[in-house]
Amino acid sequence: MQLKNDQADNGLAGEREDGTALKPAFRLDRWVPYRMFLVASSTAELLASYYGPRYGLSQASWRILAIAGGRPGLSSKEICHAGALDQFAVSRGIAQLVSLGFARRNAGAGDRRFSAVELTSEGYKVLDEIVSIGQAMEARILESLSEHEREMLHAMLDRIEDACAGAVARGWQAVVGDVRSGG
């Protein structure tokens, strides 16, 4: 069945030729979380195509390397939270970094079950190398924006991250309830 004025193509609500109403089409390509995911995914793939073959790192290991490099001494639980990774991926990633000589685990002074992760000097060298490629990719992405637009983007991303964290903290049921109540 054909739609009047090709309204389905532009995502607008309208009606079919028989007069029945259409709901607005969901446009994945215009959904902000998906668009942000595509940018992140493309960047992650580019970096993985470098550090995977060169150093044998998984994406989780790279993320752990970056987190531990910026915040030495975190526990695996803290790394899980900082990297949005599950405990299994973190344990496996830390083990990989340790076996490659890029990190070490230091037992906690008061609790032997606690271990802090720190990079070795070789780990910091690898991190610096990968970060330089990541920064070059970021520069390529941002070069299409003016300095003012970049500042605005960062400010908007700060607000989006805060709103997302608030929604996640409240849970999907509250988000659905807000939408249904118009709030």
N, C-alpha and C positions, 0 to 999 in steps of 0.2 A: 504494500500500500504506500502510495507516495504522499509526502507531506506538503502542505501549502508553503510556498516561498522558501523551500529548502530549510525550514526552521530547525530540523534535526541536526543539520551540519553546523550551525552556529551555537547550539546548546540552549536556544531559547525555547520557552514554553510556547505552545501553539495548539493547533488542532489538526486532526487528520481530515482528509477530504470528506469523510462521512460526518464531520462535525464533532467527533468525540475529542475530548481534551487530552493533551499530552502533558506529562510531567517534564520539567526541565531535564535535559540529558546531563548525566554525570560525565564530565570531561576530565579523565585522568590526566591528560596533558596540561590541564589548567589547575590541577589540585596542588596547592603549595607544598604540602609534605612530600608528595611524589617528585615534584620538580627539584626540591632540595636533595632528596635521595639520589636523583639522577646525577647531579653535580658531584655529590660525595662519592657515589659509586664509580663514576668515570675517573675521578682523581685517585681513588683507592686502587682501581685496576691498573692505572698507569704506574703508580708507585710499586705495586706488587709485581709488575712485569720487570721491574728493575731489581728489587731486593730479594724476590723469590729465587730467581736463578743465580744471582750473585752470592747471596748469603744463606740460602736455604730457609728463609724465614717465612712463616705463615702470616696472614693478615693479623691474627690475634697477637702473635709474637711481636710484630712491628708495633702494634698499638701499645703493648706492654713496655717495649723498649722506649717508646716516646714518653709514656707516663712515668716510668722509673727514672728516666733521664731528667725530667723536669721536677720530679718530686721524690728524691731518693729516700729509701727507708720505709716506703709504704708496705703494708701487709697485702697478702693476696686478696683479702676481703675488700680492702680499700681500692685495690687495682680493679677489682670487679666493678665496683661502683663508678670509679673514674672513667673506665673504658667501656661501660655498658656491655660487659662480657659476663658469661656465666662462670661459675667456679671451676668447672671441668676445663674450659678453654684457657682460663688463667693458669691453672696448675700445669696443664700441658705446655702452654707458652713459656712459663717460667722455666720449666724443665728444659725446653729447647734452648732458651737463651743461656742457661747455665752450661748445658752440654757443648754449646758453641763457644763458650768462653766470653760471652758478652755480658753476663750478669752473675751475681753470687747471692746466696741467701745467708743472712746473718740471723742466728737464733736470738730471740728476745731475751733480755737480761732477767726479767721476772717470770716469764712464761715460755717454756721450751717449745710449746706448740705454736707460738707466734714466730714468724720469720719475716724479716724485713728484706726487701729486694733492692739491691744496688747494682748499678752498672760497673763493669770493669773499665779500664782505660780503653781497651779494644772496643767495648760496647759503645762508649762515647764517640769514638772515631766513626764507627758504623752509623750511629745516630746522626752525627753531623753531616755525613755524606748523604744519607737519605733525606734529611731535613732540607738540604740545599736543593734537591730535586723537587721536593714538595713546595718549597717557597717559590721556585721558578714556575711551577704549575699555577700556584696561587696568583703570581704576578701576571701570568698570561691571562688568567680568568678575569682579573680586576682591571687590566689595562684598557678595557672598553668603557670603564667608568671614570668620571671626573673625580678629583679629590673629594669634593663635596658629596658626590654620590656614594663614594666609598665610606665616608663617615656616616652618612645616613644609613647605608646598608648595615654597618656594624651596630648602630643604635637600634635599628629595626630587628636585627637578629637577636640582640640582647632581650628585647621585649618579647619576641616570639619564643625564645628559650624559656623565659620566665612564665609565660602563659602556658606553654607546653608542660613545664614542670608542675604548675598548679593544677592543670587538668589531670595529669597522671596521678598526682597525689590524691585527688578527689575520686578518681576511678571512672570507668566508662559509664557506669550507671548514672552518676551525677551529671556527666556531660550530656548524655541522652536526655535526662530529666530537664536540664537547662534548655535544650533545644526545643523539647516538647512544650515547655512552659513559656517559651518566647524570651527567656532570659539568658 
